[in-house]
Amino acid sequence: MSPHRNHLQSSDDLVTTYAATRAGFVALALEKNRRAWTFTF
């Protein structure tokens, strides 16, 4: 049996949900915003 079969049973296991995509995008946006404001005048 292939190692990937331990956690992948079908192609549906590779689909990212809308909520997970949105959460990841928000996390990246917040991190980018945090880094942008590290330099103050």
N, C-alpha and C positions, 0 to 999 in steps of 0.2 A: 504494500500500500504506500502511496506517495505521502511525503510529510505534509504537504499542503492539505491533504484530506482530513487532517486532525482538526482543522478549524473551518475549512471551506467545504460545504456540502453542495452548493449550487451557485449560479451566477448572482442570485439574489443576495448572497452574503457579502457581495462586493459593493452593493448599492448604499450610498450615503443618504441618510434621511434629510429632509429639508431642515428640520430642527438642528441637526448636527452641523450641517453646512452653515446655517445662520449663526450658530454659536461660535463656530470657528472663525467666521468672518468678523464677528463682533470682537472676539478676543484679539485678533490680529490688528484691527483698527484701534482698539484701546492701547495695545502695546506700542503701536506706531505713534499714537498721540502722546503717550508717556515719554517716549524717547525724544520726541520733537521738542518738548518743553524742559529738557534738562539744562539748556543753556539760557541763563537769564541775563538781562542787561544791567 
